[in-house]
Amino acid sequence: MKIHKFVKGNKEKLIIMSAMDLKLRYQNSLIGFLWSFLKPMMQFGVYYTVFALILNLGSGYEYALQLFFGVIIWTFFAESTSIGLNSFVSKAPIISKIRVDKLVPPVSAFITALLSFCINFIIFYMFYLFIYTDALSQVSLSNYSLFMASLIQISILIISLNIILSFSYVFFRDIQQIWEIVLMYGVFLTPILYKIPIPEDYQVLYYTVNPLAFPLENMKVALFSDYSTVLIYNLNIWVAHTFFLLILIYFSYLVKRKFENNIVDYL
């Protein structure tokens, strides 16, 4: 109910700020919004060349599709949190003059990245249907439910991080440098470019410390019949991951409550 009330009461501001994020991100760019899906495709090309053709860590169209999907998920996560981190500072002239719900900037950053993700996913799904021979056999209520549940988990993760990063960045500018390092190494510590063999005894710890990995793996299970994993049947991982998200939500609430009254003074 509170979510519905927030969206209804701030719908116009969310749209305007999401549009501002797009304009600021591609300001003075020759091809503008086209970079939203050209960038992940170029990243995919580089990763496939290095990890498939040179290092021979994967091969065939199925690996290419899984890699492409992993890249657009990572791009969604990285772009959303990067825009979210800067969401207050980049809109300081507006936020300091107009009364705005302090959740609007970090949530609008998520919406901006979500729009790019939807376009990239449509492109991916066209290739998926055309190339992947088992695509139709993967269409089922259980796979659809698993995919949507995982997307919701990723969305909760991103919005919570956006709130924490955006409020913290206003007061501690070192946050940006730290987060850039996290993103730099995170792409190699998440099962995007290759499967990471995590020993069974450490799976709960790994998928809790790296909360993007678990929903990403489950999305691949929903899309690819050859993607074998028992993670979706591991109740301990589900419980640990859900508990981590709840803690993250609560921590984001504490950060917002602590900083929201003074944030305008520091912009």
N, C-alpha and C positions, 0 to 999 in steps of 0.2 A: 504493500500500500504506500509506504514512504517513497519507494523508488518511483512508482507511478506518479505520485504527487510532485516529486522533484522534477521529473521529465516534463510533466504537464505545465508546471509553473515556470520552467526555464527553457522551454522548447525553442523559442525564438533566439535566445541568447546562445544556446548550444549550437544552433545552425550558423549564426553569425560568427562565432568564435572558431568553429570548425573551418568555415570559409577563410577566415583570417589566417589560420594555421597553414592552409594550402597556399595562399598568396605569399605569405612570408617565406615558406619553404622553397618555393620556386620563383621567387622574385628575381628579376634580371636573368632568368634562364631562357635559352633560345627555344627549347621544346616544352618547357613548363611541366604540366601534369603528366606528360608522357614518360617522364623519368620514374613515375610510380611503378610502372610495370617493365620498363626497359632495364632499370637497375637490377632487379632480381633475376631477370633473364640473362643479363651479362654476368652476374655473380655465378649463376648456374653454369654458364659456359666455362668460366675459369675453374670452378670446383670440379666439373666433370673432366676437364682436360687433365688436371693435376691428379685427382684421386682415382679416376677410372682408366685413363689412357696411359698415364705415366707411372703411377704407383700400383695400378691394377688391383685396387681395393674393391672394385665392383665392375660389372659389365652388363650389357644388354639394356633393352628399353625399360625393363622393370626397375632396374637400379636407377636409370635416368629419371623416371617418373617419381620414384621415392625421393631422390635427391632434390628434384625441382619442387616437390611439395614441401620438403623440409626447409628449403631456402625461403619460400614465400611465408611459411610460419615464422621463421626466424626474423625475416624482414618486417613482418607485422609487429612482432614483439620489440625489436630494436628501434624501429621508427616511432612506434607509439610511446615508448618510455623516453626516448630522446626528445621528442616534441613535448611530452608531458613534463619532463624535468624543467624545461624552459618556459612553461606555459604562463607563469605569473610574470616573470621578468620581461618576456617579449611583449606582454600586453599591459605593462605598467601604466602608461598614460590613460588607458581606459579604466583599469581596475581602481586606480587612485582617484578617479573623478566620478565614476558611476557605481551605484550600489549593486554588487553582483554576488550571488551565492558563491562562496569560495570553492565549492565543488565543481563549478561550471568549467573553469579553465582546464583542470586535469582530465575531466570527463570528455570535454570537446576534443582534446588531443587524441584520446582513444577513438572517438568517432571518425576523426580525420584518417587515422591509420586503418580503421576498419573498412572505410570506403575503398582505399587502395587494395586492401586484402581481398575484398569481394571481387574486384576487377581481376586481380591476379589469379584468384581461385577459379573464376570462369574460364580464363585462358588455360589454366592447368587442366580443368575438367574436360575441356574440348579435346586436348591431347590425350587425356586419360581414356575417354570413350572411344577415340579413334584408334589408339595404339594398343591399349591393354585388353587382351582377349577375354579375360575373366571379369571385365567391368560390370556387365549386367548381372552376373552371378553374385556380385557383392551388394547388390541393391536389396536390402531387407530392412525390416523395422528395427531389428536388434543392432545392425550396423549403423543405421541412421541415428538411433538413440545414443549409441556409443560416441559417434562423431559429434553430435550436438552437445552432449554432456561434457565432452573434452573441450569443445570450443567455449562453452560457458566457464569451465575451469580456467582456461587461458585468459578469458575476458576479465574474470574476477582478479586474477593475478596481476594483469596489466593495470587495471583501474586502481587497485590498492597500491601498487608500486608508484603509479603516477601521482597519487595523493602524497605519499611519503616523500618522493623525490622533489616534487614541485614546491612543497612547503619548506623542505629542508634547504633547497638550493637558494632560496631568498636570503637565508641567514648564513649559510655555509657554502661559499662558492667552490670549494674544493670538491664538492659532490660530483660536479660534472667530470672532472678528471678521473675520479674513482670509478664512476659509472662507465666511462669510455673503456677503461681497462677491463671491467667486468664483461662488457659486450665483446671486447677483442678476444678474450680467452673463452668466453661462454660458448661461442659457436663451435669450438673444438671439443668442449666438454658436454655437449648435448648431441644426441643421436640424429644428426642432420646429414653429415657427410659420410658416415659409416656407422655400423652397429657397434656399440660400446659393450664389450663383454664384462658385465658386472657380476662378481661372485654372488651367489644366492644369499650368503650371510650379510652382505653389504647393500642389498638392493633397497631395502626400506630406507636406509640412511641416504643413499645416493638420490633416490627419487623424492626425498624430502628436502635435501639440500639444494637439488636442482629441480624446482617445481614445474619447469616447462617440459622436462623430459617425459614425464608420465603421461600427460594428455597427448603429447606429440606421438608417442609410441602407440597409444590407443587409437588415435586417428589413422595411423598407418595400418593397424589391424583392421579397421573398418573399411579401408580402401583396397588393401592388397591381400589376396588369399594366400600368397606365398610368404607373407611376413609373419613368421612363426614367433610367438611369444606367449608366455603364461602369465604375464603381468596382470591382465584383466581379471584373472581368477584369484589373484593374491589379495585377500581381504586386508592383510596387514598394511600393504602399500596404499590401498584405498583409504583406510582409516587414517594413516599417517599423513597422507597428502591432504585429505580433507581437514584434518586438525591443523596442519600448517597454514592452509588458506584462511581458516577461521582466526588463527593468531595474527596473520597478516592484516586481515580486515580490522581486527580490534586495534592493532598497532597503528594503522592508518587513521583510525578514528581518534586515537590519543594524540597523534601528531597534529591533526587538523585542529583539535580542541585547544592544544597548547599554543599554536602559532597564529591562528586565524585572526585574532583581535589586534595583533601587532604587525601583521604582514604589510599593510599599506605604508606604514612608517619607514619600512626598510626597502621599499621598491625605488 
